Structures are given as C-alpha cells and as structure tokens.
Amino acid sequence: MDYILLVVGFVLLIKGADFFVDGSASVAKKLRVPTMIIGMTIVAMGTSAPECAVSIAASVKGSNTMAISNVIGSNIFNLMIVCGACALFTPLAVKASTLKQEFPLSILAAILLLGMGYLGMSLNRIEGVILLVIFAGFLLWMVWEAKKARNNTEVEEIETLSGWKCLIYIIGGIIAIIIGGDLVVDSASAIASDFGLSQTLIGLTIVAFGTSLPELVTSLVAAKKGETDMALGNVIGSNIFNILLVLGVAAAVSPMTMLNENLIDDVILIAVSVLVWIFAWTKKKLNRVHGIIMIAIYIAYVVYICMR
C-alpha cells in the first residue's frame, strides 16, 4: 500500500506543478507580464513546488533529515542527470551572463548552506529567514534583469486559459502539490522503516528523483526544441530556489538538524557544481562527452550513498 501511495503522491506532485504553472502563466499573460519574466519566476517556482511541498511537509512532521536530503539530492540530480541527459540529445549552449551570474550564485547558495549547517549542525528559524531574504533579493534581481532584456527581446505569444480555468488550475495545482507532498513523505518514511533504510538515503534517491521529474521533463523538452539555454537555466534556477526558498521556508517553519551525511552531500553538490561550471566555461557549452561524464558521476554517487 505504501508503494501505491508513493506513486500516487508523485503523480499528484507532478501534475499539480504542471497545472500550477499553466494557470499562473495564463494569469501573467492576461496581466501583460512578459513571458520572459514568467519563465524566470513562475515556471521556476512551479518546477520547484514538489521539493517545497515535500520538504515543508517533512519538516512539519519531524522528518528533518528527509527535508534536507530531498533538496540536496534533487539539486545533484538536476545538475548531473537533467543536464547530462539533455546534453546527450543536443549540446547545451551556455550564455556568458549565466556563467558569470546565476551559475556562481547557485554554487554560493550551496556554500552558504554548508556554512550554516556546519556552524550549528542545524538550520534554525533565523537562518531560514536569512535564506528567504536572500531569495527575495534574487527574485527582484531576476525581474529587473528580465525588464532590461525586454526591450531587445520579442515577447512570445502563449496560449491563455479562461479566467475560471486559471483559478481552477492554480487552486487545484496547489492542493495536489500539498496532498502529494504529504503522501510522498508518509509513504517514503514507511518504506524506509520497513527496509531498515535511513530517511537520508530515501530522501537522496527516491524522493529526490520524484520531485525532480518536473525539471527533467521541462529541460528535456526545451533541449529537443532547441531552447538549450532554457534547459540549463531551468536547472540552475531550480537549484537556487530549492536552497534559498524551499529550505528557507522549511527552516522557518520548523528548525532542522543537519547530519554529517548532509554536510558530505552538500560538499559533493558544491564539487559537482564547480565541475559542471568549469565544463561550461571552457567550451561555452555542455556536449555529449560532458553528459556521459555527468551521468557516470551520478551513478557512482548513488552507489556511494547506498554503500555508506
């Protein structure tokens, strides 16, 4: 039964995020907000909604190690598997601005998390608020950058929903995300207990994979359509959102204990982030060879966390 609930939870998370993004994007279009801003804010937040739901639900239920493991595991999965898989389809061109701004910020966010966790071996409410304040600044900066670029970018037309459909999509999506988050946390915790596995391992593998599916689907579709900068931007943006917003909210709701395993995994996240940044910086793109290396590293990482 727990396995069925886990699958149902993942389906609700994915479809809930899908409906939330569609409804929100249509509202933004009706309000004449440029689609660039929609993609940099609403879509990125929408694909991070599953991580947010799972981590907050885990934090409230006292499964703090799963909350932290889910975010770190999702970020590693996003970077190595999502980007790696996309690079296998087509080379991912990387903009110079991304290499100089968003990518380093994602690495700094992981370093900040490591520092906070190491100092007190926990994330308290004050640290959660600090992460949220930084996130608010990042969001304002993205909107400002998007407005600057708007004058030189043609605003794309997107299909919009009717007013009542927008409302149903947004409310229904949020409800599905919340319920799905609860189901995933409860069922994953039960499965971990049945097999004698730690919540950290489940959070880093099964839950991280499930909550990263929206990023995977979005980036693969973008790569197939030739929107390679969108594919990489979605991953980097989601990773920043996961640490600053998701863990910020979770810590503000309920202080979380950091385990040594969490610190080690965060160090691994920083290391692979720097590696991918170097790959992208030297070639100004991620090619198939990079993709194969990234996927191989992730497989080795999974073997490591299963054996420790």
C-alpha positions as CSV (number, residue, x, y, z in Angstrom):
1,M,0.0,0.0,0.0
2,D,2.9,2.4,0.8
3,Y,4.3,1.9,-2.7
4,I,0.9,2.8,-4.3
5,L,0.6,5.9,-2.1
6,L,4.2,6.8,-3.1
7,V,3.3,6.6,-6.8
8,V,0.0,8.5,-6.3
9,G,2.0,11.2,-4.3
10,F,4.5,11.6,-7.2
11,V,1.7,11.8,-9.8
12,L,-0.1,14.5,-7.7
13,L,3.1,16.4,-7.3
14,I,4.0,16.4,-11.0
15,K,0.5,17.1,-12.3
16,G,-0.1,19.6,-9.6
17,A,3.0,21.5,-10.5
18,D,2.0,21.3,-14.2
19,F,-1.4,22.7,-13.6
20,F,0.0,25.4,-11.3
21,V,2.5,26.6,-14.0
22,D,-0.1,26.6,-16.7
23,G,-2.7,28.5,-14.7
24,S,-0.1,31.0,-13.4
25,A,1.4,31.6,-16.8
26,S,-2.0,32.4,-18.3
27,V,-2.8,34.8,-15.5
28,A,0.5,36.5,-16.1
29,K,-0.2,36.8,-19.8
30,K,-3.6,38.3,-19.1
31,L,-1.9,40.9,-16.9
32,R,0.5,41.6,-19.8
33,V,3.6,40.4,-17.9
34,P,6.3,39.4,-20.5
35,T,6.8,35.7,-20.9
36,M,10.5,36.1,-20.0
37,I,9.5,37.1,-16.5
38,I,7.0,34.3,-16.4
39,G,9.8,31.7,-17.2
40,M,12.3,33.2,-14.8
41,T,9.8,33.4,-11.9
42,I,6.6,31.4,-12.1
43,V,7.9,28.4,-14.1
44,A,11.0,28.1,-12.0
45,M,8.9,28.3,-8.8
46,G,6.4,25.8,-10.2
47,T,9.0,23.2,-11.0
48,S,10.4,23.6,-7.5
49,A,7.0,23.3,-5.9
50,P,7.3,19.5,-5.4
51,E,10.6,19.9,-3.5
52,C,9.0,22.7,-1.5
53,A,5.9,20.6,-0.6
54,V,7.9,17.5,0.4
55,S,10.5,19.4,2.4
56,I,8.0,21.5,4.3
57,A,5.8,18.5,5.0
58,A,8.8,16.5,6.2
59,S,9.9,19.4,8.4
60,V,6.4,19.8,10.0
61,K,6.3,16.0,10.6
62,G,9.7,16.0,12.2
63,S,11.4,14.1,9.3
64,N,14.0,16.9,9.1
65,T,16.7,14.7,7.6
66,M,14.5,13.9,4.7
67,A,13.7,17.6,4.1
68,I,17.4,18.5,3.8
69,S,18.3,15.3,1.9
70,N,15.5,15.9,-0.6
71,V,16.8,19.3,-1.5
72,I,20.4,18.4,-1.8
73,G,19.6,15.1,-3.6
74,S,17.3,17.0,-6.0
75,N,20.0,19.6,-6.8
76,I,22.6,16.9,-7.5
77,F,20.1,15.0,-9.7
78,N,19.1,18.2,-11.5
79,L,22.7,19.1,-12.3
80,M,24.1,15.7,-13.2
81,I,21.1,13.8,-14.7
82,V,18.9,16.5,-16.1
83,C,21.7,18.5,-17.6
84,G,23.6,15.3,-18.5
85,A,20.6,13.8,-20.3
86,C,19.8,17.0,-22.1
87,A,23.5,17.2,-23.3
88,L,23.1,13.7,-24.8
89,F,20.4,15.0,-27.1
90,T,22.0,18.2,-28.1
91,P,24.9,20.4,-27.0
92,L,23.7,22.9,-24.3
93,A,24.9,26.4,-25.2
94,V,25.6,28.5,-22.1
95,K,25.2,32.2,-22.1
96,A,28.1,34.3,-20.7
97,S,25.8,36.0,-18.3
98,T,24.7,32.7,-16.9
99,L,28.3,31.6,-16.3
100,K,29.1,34.9,-14.6
101,Q,25.9,35.4,-12.5
102,E,23.3,32.6,-12.0
103,F,25.7,29.7,-12.0
104,P,28.1,31.1,-9.4
105,L,25.1,32.1,-7.3
106,S,23.9,28.5,-7.2
107,I,27.3,27.5,-6.0
108,L,27.4,30.2,-3.4
109,A,23.9,29.1,-2.1
110,A,25.3,25.6,-1.6
111,I,28.4,27.0,0.2
112,L,26.1,29.2,2.4
113,L,24.0,26.1,3.3
114,L,27.2,24.2,4.2
115,G,28.4,27.1,6.4
116,M,25.1,27.4,8.2
117,G,24.9,23.6,8.7
118,Y,28.5,23.2,9.9
119,L,28.4,26.0,12.5
120,G,25.4,24.8,14.4
121,M,24.8,21.4,12.8
122,S,21.2,22.7,12.2
123,L,19.2,25.2,10.3
124,N,17.2,27.4,12.7
125,R,14.4,29.9,12.1
126,I,16.8,32.9,11.9
127,E,18.9,31.1,9.3
128,G,15.7,30.2,7.4
129,V,14.6,33.8,7.4
130,I,18.1,34.8,6.1
131,L,17.8,32.4,3.2
132,L,14.3,33.8,2.4
133,V,15.6,37.4,2.4
134,I,18.4,36.4,0.0
135,F,15.8,34.6,-2.1
136,A,13.6,37.8,-2.2
137,G,16.6,39.8,-3.4
138,F,17.4,37.2,-6.0
139,L,13.8,37.3,-7.3
140,L,13.8,41.1,-7.5
141,W,17.1,40.9,-9.4
142,M,15.7,38.4,-11.9
143,V,12.7,40.6,-12.6
144,W,15.0,43.7,-13.0
145,E,17.2,41.8,-15.4
146,A,14.2,40.5,-17.4
147,K,12.8,44.0,-17.7
148,K,16.2,45.2,-19.0
149,A,16.2,42.5,-21.6
150,R,12.6,43.0,-22.6
151,N,13.4,45.9,-24.9
152,N,15.7,43.7,-27.0
153,T,13.5,40.6,-26.9
154,E,10.4,39.9,-28.8
155,V,7.6,38.9,-26.4
156,E,6.3,35.4,-27.4
157,E,2.7,34.6,-27.6
158,I,1.4,31.9,-25.4
159,E,-1.9,30.2,-25.2
160,T,-4.0,31.5,-22.3
161,L,-6.8,29.9,-20.3
162,S,-10.1,31.5,-19.5
163,G,-10.4,33.2,-16.1
164,W,-12.3,30.4,-14.3
165,K,-9.9,27.8,-15.8
166,C,-6.9,29.8,-14.5
167,L,-8.4,29.8,-11.0
168,I,-9.1,26.0,-11.1
169,Y,-5.6,25.2,-12.4
170,I,-3.9,27.3,-9.7
171,I,-6.0,26.2,-6.7
172,G,-6.2,22.6,-7.9
173,G,-2.4,22.6,-8.6
174,I,-1.6,23.9,-5.1
175,I,-4.0,21.4,-3.4
176,A,-2.5,18.5,-5.5
177,I,1.1,19.6,-4.5
178,I,0.2,19.8,-0.8
179,I,-1.5,16.4,-0.8
180,G,1.1,14.8,-2.9
181,G,3.9,16.1,-0.6
182,D,2.2,14.5,2.4
183,L,1.7,11.2,0.7
184,V,5.4,11.1,-0.5
185,V,6.8,11.9,2.9
186,D,4.5,9.4,4.8
187,S,4.9,6.5,2.3
188,A,8.7,7.0,1.8
189,S,9.2,7.1,5.6
190,A,7.2,3.9,6.0
191,I,9.2,2.2,3.2
192,A,12.5,3.3,4.7
193,S,11.4,1.9,8.1
194,D,10.3,-1.4,6.6
195,F,13.6,-2.0,4.9
196,G,15.7,-0.6,7.7
197,L,16.9,2.2,5.4
198,S,17.7,5.7,6.7
199,Q,15.5,8.7,5.8
200,T,18.6,10.3,4.4
201,L,19.1,7.6,1.8
202,I,15.4,7.6,0.8
203,G,15.4,11.4,0.5
204,L,18.6,11.4,-1.6
205,T,17.3,8.8,-4.0
206,I,13.6,8.0,-4.4
207,V,12.1,11.3,-3.2
208,A,14.8,13.4,-4.9
209,F,14.1,11.7,-8.2
210,G,10.4,12.0,-7.9
211,T,10.4,15.7,-7.0
212,S,12.9,16.5,-9.8
213,L,10.8,15.0,-12.6
214,P,9.2,18.4,-13.5
215,E,12.7,19.8,-14.0
216,L,13.7,16.7,-16.0
217,V,10.7,16.9,-18.3
218,T,10.8,20.7,-18.8
219,S,14.6,20.7,-19.6
220,L,14.4,17.7,-22.0
221,V,11.5,19.3,-23.9
222,A,13.4,22.6,-24.1
223,A,16.5,20.8,-25.3
224,K,14.6,18.9,-28.0
225,K,13.1,22.2,-29.2
226,G,16.5,23.8,-29.4
227,E,15.9,26.1,-26.4
228,T,19.2,24.9,-24.8
229,D,19.7,28.0,-22.7
230,M,16.3,27.4,-21.2
231,A,17.1,23.8,-20.4
232,L,20.2,24.8,-18.4
233,G,18.6,27.9,-16.9
234,N,15.7,25.9,-15.6
235,V,18.1,23.6,-13.7
236,I,20.3,26.4,-12.3
237,G,17.2,28.5,-11.3
238,S,15.5,25.5,-9.6
239,N,18.7,24.7,-7.7
240,I,18.8,28.2,-6.3
241,F,15.1,28.1,-5.5
242,N,15.5,24.8,-3.7
243,I,18.1,26.0,-1.3
244,L,17.0,29.6,-0.7
245,L,13.2,29.2,-0.9
246,V,12.5,25.6,0.0
247,L,15.0,25.2,2.8
248,G,14.3,28.7,3.9
249,V,10.6,28.1,4.3
250,A,11.1,24.6,5.9
251,A,13.6,26.0,8.4
252,A,11.4,29.0,9.3
253,V,8.5,26.6,9.9
254,S,10.5,24.1,12.0
255,P,14.3,24.1,12.8
256,M,16.1,21.3,11.2
257,T,19.1,19.2,12.4
258,M,22.0,18.8,10.0
259,L,23.7,15.4,10.0
260,N,27.3,14.7,8.9
261,E,25.9,12.9,5.9
262,N,24.0,16.1,4.9
263,L,27.3,18.1,5.1
264,I,29.1,15.5,3.0
265,D,26.4,15.5,0.4
266,D,26.4,19.3,0.3
267,V,30.2,19.2,-0.3
268,I,29.6,16.8,-3.2
269,L,26.9,19.2,-4.6
270,I,29.4,22.1,-4.4
271,A,32.1,19.9,-6.1
272,V,29.9,18.7,-9.0
273,S,28.5,22.3,-9.4
274,V,32.0,23.6,-9.8
275,L,32.9,20.8,-12.2
276,V,29.9,21.5,-14.5
277,W,30.6,25.2,-14.3
278,I,34.2,24.5,-15.5
279,F,32.9,22.3,-18.3
280,A,30.5,25.0,-19.4
281,W,33.1,27.8,-19.0
282,T,35.8,26.1,-21.1
283,K,33.6,25.2,-24.0
284,K,30.8,27.7,-23.5
285,K,28.5,24.6,-23.8
286,L,27.9,21.2,-22.4
287,N,28.4,18.5,-25.1
288,R,27.7,14.7,-25.2
289,V,31.0,13.8,-23.6
290,H,30.2,16.1,-20.7
291,G,26.8,14.5,-20.5
292,I,28.2,11.0,-20.3
293,I,30.7,12.0,-17.6
294,M,28.0,13.7,-15.5
295,I,25.7,10.7,-15.7
296,A,28.5,8.4,-14.8
297,I,29.4,10.6,-11.8
298,Y,25.8,10.5,-10.6
299,I,25.7,6.7,-10.9
300,A,28.9,6.5,-8.8
301,Y,27.3,8.8,-6.2
302,V,24.2,6.6,-5.9
303,V,26.4,3.6,-5.4
304,Y,28.3,5.5,-2.7
305,I,25.3,6.6,-0.7
306,C,23.8,3.1,-0.9
307,M,27.0,1.6,0.5
308,R,27.7,4.1,3.3
